[in-house]
């Protein structure tokens, strides 16, 4: 049975922005800090390297009861039985991905334009990424920032969960939360933190205050 993505803070791995630590070490710190939604994203490792890391992380997420999402790689998601998969606009079309993955896996789609958001919801996405809200450097060939206007559009017009993403820091968290998306994603604010537990707890406390 498909699980619904929980509301709240959504974290993503970023080994190149983790102060020299590997994904496994950072994930352990994230989970100890109370992260409940985690996406594994790595654009530079081989498929085998990613699979080996995801096997380890999957065991951890099961131990911590964390909703685990794999970026791009449907085969890895299925092999480790993650709760979800996240696809970009240049990845396999949603209908094809659903045909391969089946009805019980959560599928999220990155969107950058109103048309993309509307199509994702119409075609059966379980949630959408809305961004990048601000300028971000964690991915190559990233699209230009979409700004808060696009987040406002999605909150008002899209009836599936919205994950605000892209350049979000503690300093602009309130600006995002005024629009009340179901989820807020942070990447380097967490992975590059000298004290991940402190950062995650600070962010979660602030999000609880804004609700």
N, C-alpha and C positions, 0 to 999 in steps of 0.2 A: 504494500500500500504506500502511495506517495506521501511523503511528509511535507508539511508546509514550512517554508523558510521562516525562522523566528524573526521577530522584530528586533531592532537594536543595532549595535555596533558590528560591522562586517569587516573582517581583517583579510589581507592578502599577503602572501609571501613575496619577498623581493630580495633574493640573496645578494644581488649586487649593491643593495642599499641596506646592509645589515651589519655594518661595522666589522666586516671580516668574519662574521659567524655564518655557519651554514643554515639551510632551511630548517633542519631538524632541531637544532639548538634553539632557534628563534621560536619555532612552533611550541616547543616545550614551555618556554617562558610565556608565550601568549596564553596557552591553555591554563597554566598555573595562575595567570592573572585574571582568568574568568571569561576569555573570549568564547563565544558560543556559535559563531558562524565563521568559517575559515575557508578561503579559496586558495588552492595551490596553483600558483602561476609561475612558470619559468620558461622564458623564451630562448634560453641559451644551451640548456642541457640536451643530451641525446635522449631518445625515447626510453632507452634502458635505464639511464641515470634517473630520469623522472619517475619511472615505474618503481624503482627500488626505494626512492625517497617516499613516494606515495604509499607504498606498502607499510612503511614504518609509521608514517603520519596517520594512516587509517587506523592502525591499532591504537594509537594515542587518542584519536578523536572518539573512538568507541569507548575507551576507558573514561573519557571526560564528558561523554554524551554531547558531542559537538557536531553541528551540521556541517558536513564536509563537501566541498564543491571542487571539481577539477576543471581547470581552464583548458578549453580546446579539445583535449584528448579523450574522445568518447571511449576508445578501447581501454584506456587506463581506468576511466571511471567505472566501466562495467566490470573490469577484472577485479577491482578492489571493492566494488559495491558501495561506492560513495553515494551520498544522498542526492547530489546534484552535479550538473555540468554547466559551464558557462561558455557561451559562444559569442564571437564578434561578428561584425557585419560581413567580413570576408571569409568566414568559416562556412561549414556545411549548412545549407538551408534548414530552417527549423523543422519543416515537415520530414525531411530526410533523416535528420538527427533523431526525431521522435520515432521514426520507423525502425531505426537501428537500436535505440536505447530502450524503447518500450514505454508503457504508460506510467510506470511507477517511479521514474527518476525526475527530479525537478530540473527544468531547463531555464536558464536565464540568458538574456540577450543584451549585449551592449547596444545602446542607441544614442544618437547624436542629433537627431532631427525629429520633429513631430511626426512626419510620415513613417519613419522607422518605428517609433513607439507605438503608433496606432496599428501598424501591420503586425508587430510582435504580439500585441494583445489579441488581435483578431485571429492570428494563426496558432494561438495556444501556448505562448510563452507563460511560464509560471511567475516570472518577475522580469523587470528590465533594469539594466544599469543606465543611469541618467548622468551623462557627463562627456568629457571632463568639465566640471563646473569651473575650475580654475586651471591655470597652466600647470602641467605636470611633466616630469622628466623620467618617470619610471618605465616608460615604454618607448621603443623606437617608432618613428613615423606616426606619432599620435596626432589626432585631429586637433584643430584649434579649440580653445575653450568655448563651451556653449553658453555659459553664464547662468545666472539665476532665473532669467526669463524662461529658459527651457525647462528648468526644474518646476517652475510655477505652472507651465502648460501641462506637464505630465501629472503633477499632483491633482490638477483640476479635471483632467480629461482621460486618464488611464486608470482602469479599475483593478489592476493587479499591482502587487507590491513594487515600489520604486526604491532603488538603491542609488543614492546620491554618491558620486565618485569623482575623483580628480582634483588633486591639489588641496584636499581638505585637511586642515590643521586645527589644533585646539583654538588657535587665535580667531578662526573664522567659523567655528562650530555653531555659534548662536545664529549667525547669518543664515546658515543652512537650515537649522532647526525651525526657524520661523515658518518655513514652508511645510513642515510636518511630513517629510517622507518617512516611509516605514523603516528604512535602513539608511545608515550613513557609513560609508566605507573610508577607512584610513589605511594607507600603506606605509610610507616612510615615517610618518609621525609615530608609528609603532615600531616598525622593524629597525629603524635607525636610532631609536631611543637608547640612552645609556641605562635606563631603568624601565624596562617594559612593563613590569607589574605596576609601578607607580603611574606611568602614563595611561595605561588601560583603565585603572581604577579612577583616575582623575577625569578621563573622558566619560566613562560610564556614569559617574556621579553627576557630571554636568548635564548629560543627556537626561538623566532622571529629573533633574531640576527644571529642565526646559519643557518636559512633557506636561 
